[in-house]
Amino acid sequence: MPGGRLTQQDRQQIALGLADGLAYAEIARRLDRPTSTITREVMRNGGPTAYRAELAHRATERRTHRRRQAAPRGPDASPQPHGRDAEAVREYEETLTTDFMHSGLPKMMARVLGCLYTTDSGSLTAAELTRRLQVSPASISKAITSLESLDLIRRERDERRRERYAVDDDLWYQSMIRSARDNARLVETARKGVGVLGPDSPAAVRLENIARFLDFVSESLTRAAEQAREVLHTRPETQEP
């Protein structure tokens, strides 16, 4: 039924739709599902070129089984903070993870980032990430290294001198500035190509157009990031009594 869990037949229809080159929105319309449900299903099971209905169904059954084993029931179950619904939180974390994947992050990096952003503290140790995501320490270490290189997380030490991995408001600013710097390098490279290929050649004109576009975008991105940081993330000064 619409809104319920995907069945094996649903997954077969998704696979057929992908094979026919249908957009996620069209597949969702045919199954009477939200587009986000189809996007999340495909992205968490190999992506549009590697999605297989049977494998996706088995993987979902395994995930459900692991969650049931891991989640305590009855009076021993830990209460969720702020009166949250544990299942709704889990579903949201998966949705956020899928969106990160859709923006270009590999699956494990997206899972780590989704986990950190849905944690009230905004920081977890490697051991905590390993336990929460039920993956190997090596997988966490590799994802952390890649996320750090993109300025999407930072390291910090807690009172017990444990290394923690954290997200905060300023990281998005740092990521935007990094993106602007990357664009600036592309602008420089494109303009070098203009000199190499000859300023009047079609290839040089194409490169110059790329350089102008990226130059404009980088300048706008940097200015917007600076303004957003100043307006949104500046804490009001406390007045002296």
C-alpha positions as CSV (number, residue, x, y, z in Angstrom):
1,M,0.0,0.0,0.0
2,P,1.2,3.6,-0.6
3,G,3.4,4.8,2.2
4,G,4.2,1.2,3.5
5,R,7.4,-0.6,3.1
6,L,8.6,-1.6,-0.4
7,T,7.7,-5.1,-1.4
8,Q,9.7,-7.4,-3.6
9,Q,7.3,-6.6,-6.5
10,D,7.9,-2.9,-6.0
11,R,11.6,-3.4,-6.2
12,Q,11.2,-5.4,-9.4
13,Q,9.3,-2.5,-10.9
14,I,12.0,-0.1,-9.8
15,A,14.6,-2.3,-11.5
16,L,12.5,-2.4,-14.7
17,G,12.0,1.4,-14.6
18,L,15.7,2.0,-14.2
19,A,16.5,-0.4,-17.1
20,D,14.0,1.6,-19.3
21,G,15.8,4.8,-18.3
22,L,12.8,6.3,-16.4
23,A,13.4,9.1,-13.9
24,Y,12.9,8.5,-10.2
25,A,9.8,10.7,-10.3
26,E,8.2,8.6,-13.0
27,I,9.0,5.3,-11.2
28,A,7.6,6.8,-8.0
29,R,4.4,7.9,-9.8
30,R,3.8,4.4,-11.2
31,L,4.3,2.9,-7.8
32,D,2.3,5.7,-6.0
33,R,5.2,6.5,-3.8
34,P,7.1,9.6,-2.9
35,T,10.1,10.3,-5.2
36,S,12.3,10.4,-2.1
37,T,11.4,6.8,-1.3
38,I,12.6,5.6,-4.7
39,T,15.7,7.8,-4.6
40,R,16.7,6.5,-1.2
41,E,16.0,2.9,-2.2
42,V,18.1,3.1,-5.3
43,M,21.0,5.0,-3.8
44,R,21.4,2.7,-0.8
45,N,21.4,-0.4,-3.0
46,G,24.1,0.3,-5.6
47,G,22.8,3.3,-7.5
48,P,20.9,3.4,-10.8
49,T,23.4,1.4,-12.8
50,A,24.0,-1.4,-10.2
51,Y,20.5,-1.7,-8.6
52,R,19.2,-5.3,-8.5
53,A,15.7,-6.0,-7.1
54,E,16.6,-9.4,-5.5
55,L,19.8,-8.1,-3.9
56,A,18.1,-5.0,-2.7
57,H,15.3,-7.0,-1.1
58,R,17.7,-9.3,0.7
59,A,19.8,-6.4,1.9
60,T,16.7,-4.7,3.4
61,E,15.7,-7.9,5.2
62,R,19.2,-8.2,6.6
63,R,19.2,-4.5,7.8
64,T,15.7,-5.0,9.4
65,H,16.9,-8.2,11.1
66,R,20.0,-6.4,12.5
67,R,18.0,-3.5,13.8
68,R,15.6,-5.9,15.6
69,Q,18.5,-7.7,17.2
70,A,20.2,-4.4,18.2
71,A,17.1,-2.6,19.5
72,P,16.1,-3.5,23.1
73,R,12.4,-4.1,23.7
74,G,10.0,-3.6,26.6
75,P,11.1,-2.0,29.9
76,D,14.8,-2.3,29.1
77,A,14.6,-0.1,26.0
78,S,16.4,3.2,26.4
79,P,14.1,6.2,26.1
80,Q,14.7,8.6,23.2
81,P,15.7,12.1,24.2
82,H,13.1,14.9,23.6
83,G,10.4,12.4,23.2
84,R,11.6,11.3,19.8
85,D,10.2,8.3,17.9
86,A,13.2,6.0,17.4
87,E,11.9,4.6,14.1
88,A,11.2,8.1,12.7
89,V,14.7,9.1,13.7
90,R,16.2,6.1,12.0
91,E,14.2,6.7,8.8
92,Y,15.2,10.4,8.8
93,E,18.9,9.5,9.2
94,E,18.7,7.2,6.2
95,T,17.0,10.0,4.2
96,L,19.7,12.5,5.1
97,T,22.4,10.0,4.3
98,T,20.8,9.4,0.9
99,D,20.7,13.1,0.2
100,F,24.4,13.4,1.1
101,M,25.1,10.5,-1.4
102,H,23.0,12.2,-4.0
103,S,25.2,15.3,-3.6
104,G,28.3,13.2,-4.5
105,L,29.5,11.7,-1.3
106,P,30.4,8.0,-1.2
107,K,28.1,5.8,0.9
108,M,30.3,5.4,4.0
109,M,31.2,9.1,4.1
110,A,27.5,9.9,3.8
111,R,26.6,7.5,6.6
112,V,29.1,8.9,9.0
113,L,28.0,12.5,8.2
114,G,24.3,11.6,8.6
115,C,25.1,9.9,11.9
116,L,26.9,12.9,13.3
117,Y,24.3,15.4,12.2
118,T,21.5,13.5,13.9
119,T,23.4,13.3,17.2
120,D,22.6,16.0,19.7
121,S,26.3,16.4,20.7
122,G,27.3,16.7,17.1
123,S,30.4,14.6,17.9
124,L,31.2,10.9,18.3
125,T,34.3,8.8,18.8
126,A,35.5,6.3,16.2
127,A,34.3,3.5,18.5
128,E,30.8,5.1,18.8
129,L,30.5,5.5,15.1
130,T,31.6,1.9,14.6
131,R,29.0,0.7,17.0
132,R,26.2,2.9,15.7
133,L,26.8,2.1,12.0
134,Q,27.8,-1.5,12.6
135,V,30.8,-1.4,10.3
136,S,34.5,-2.1,10.7
137,P,36.9,0.5,12.4
138,A,38.8,0.6,9.1
139,S,35.7,1.7,7.2
140,I,35.2,4.5,9.8
141,S,38.8,5.6,9.6
142,K,38.8,5.8,5.8
143,A,35.5,7.8,5.8
144,I,36.8,10.2,8.5
145,T,40.0,10.9,6.6
146,S,38.1,11.7,3.4
147,L,35.5,13.9,5.2
148,E,38.3,15.8,7.0
149,S,40.0,16.4,3.6
150,L,36.8,18.1,2.4
151,D,36.5,20.2,5.6
152,L,33.2,18.5,6.4
153,I,34.2,17.3,9.9
154,R,36.8,18.3,12.5
155,R,38.7,16.4,15.2
156,E,38.6,17.4,18.9
157,R,39.5,16.0,22.3
158,D,37.0,15.5,25.1
159,E,37.7,15.7,28.8
160,R,38.9,12.1,28.8
161,R,41.4,12.9,26.0
162,R,39.5,10.8,23.6
163,E,39.6,11.8,20.0
164,R,36.1,12.8,18.7
165,Y,34.8,13.7,15.3
166,A,32.5,16.6,15.2
167,V,30.3,18.7,13.0
168,D,29.2,22.3,13.7
169,D,27.8,25.4,12.0
170,D,31.2,26.7,10.8
171,L,32.1,23.6,8.9
172,W,29.7,24.4,6.1
173,Y,31.3,27.8,5.8
174,Q,34.7,26.2,5.5
175,S,33.4,23.7,2.9
176,M,32.0,26.6,0.8
177,I,35.3,28.5,1.0
178,R,37.2,25.3,0.0
179,S,34.8,24.9,-3.0
180,A,35.5,28.5,-4.0
181,R,39.3,27.9,-3.8
182,D,38.9,24.8,-6.0
183,N,36.9,26.8,-8.5
184,A,39.7,29.5,-8.5
185,R,42.2,26.8,-9.4
186,L,40.0,25.7,-12.3
187,V,39.7,29.3,-13.5
188,E,43.5,29.7,-13.5
189,T,44.0,26.4,-15.4
190,A,41.3,27.3,-18.0
191,R,42.9,30.6,-18.7
192,K,46.3,28.9,-19.1
193,G,44.6,26.8,-21.8
194,V,43.5,29.9,-23.6
195,G,47.1,30.9,-24.1
196,V,48.1,27.4,-25.1
197,L,45.3,26.9,-27.6
198,G,45.3,30.4,-29.1
199,P,42.8,33.1,-28.0
200,D,40.8,33.0,-31.2
201,S,40.3,29.2,-31.4
202,P,36.9,27.6,-30.5
203,A,38.6,25.6,-27.8
204,A,40.1,28.7,-26.2
205,V,36.7,30.5,-26.4
206,R,35.1,27.6,-24.6
207,L,37.7,27.6,-21.9
208,E,37.4,31.3,-21.4
209,N,33.7,31.0,-21.0
210,I,34.3,28.3,-18.3
211,A,36.7,30.6,-16.6
212,R,34.3,33.5,-16.6
213,F,31.5,31.4,-15.3
214,L,33.5,29.8,-12.5
215,D,35.0,33.2,-11.6
216,F,31.6,34.7,-11.2
217,V,30.3,31.7,-9.2
218,S,33.3,31.6,-6.9
219,E,33.1,35.3,-6.1
220,S,29.3,35.1,-5.4
221,L,29.8,31.9,-3.3
222,T,32.5,33.5,-1.2
223,R,30.5,36.6,-0.6
224,A,27.3,34.7,0.2
225,A,29.2,32.4,2.6
226,E,30.8,35.4,4.4
227,Q,27.4,37.1,4.7
228,A,25.6,34.0,5.9
229,R,28.3,33.3,8.5
230,E,28.1,36.8,9.8
231,V,24.3,36.9,9.9
232,L,23.4,33.4,11.0
233,H,26.3,32.2,13.1
234,T,27.4,35.3,15.0
235,R,26.3,35.0,18.6
236,P,24.9,38.2,20.2
237,E,27.3,39.8,22.6
238,T,26.3,39.5,26.3
239,Q,25.9,42.8,27.9
240,E,27.8,43.6,31.1
241,P,25.5,43.7,34.1
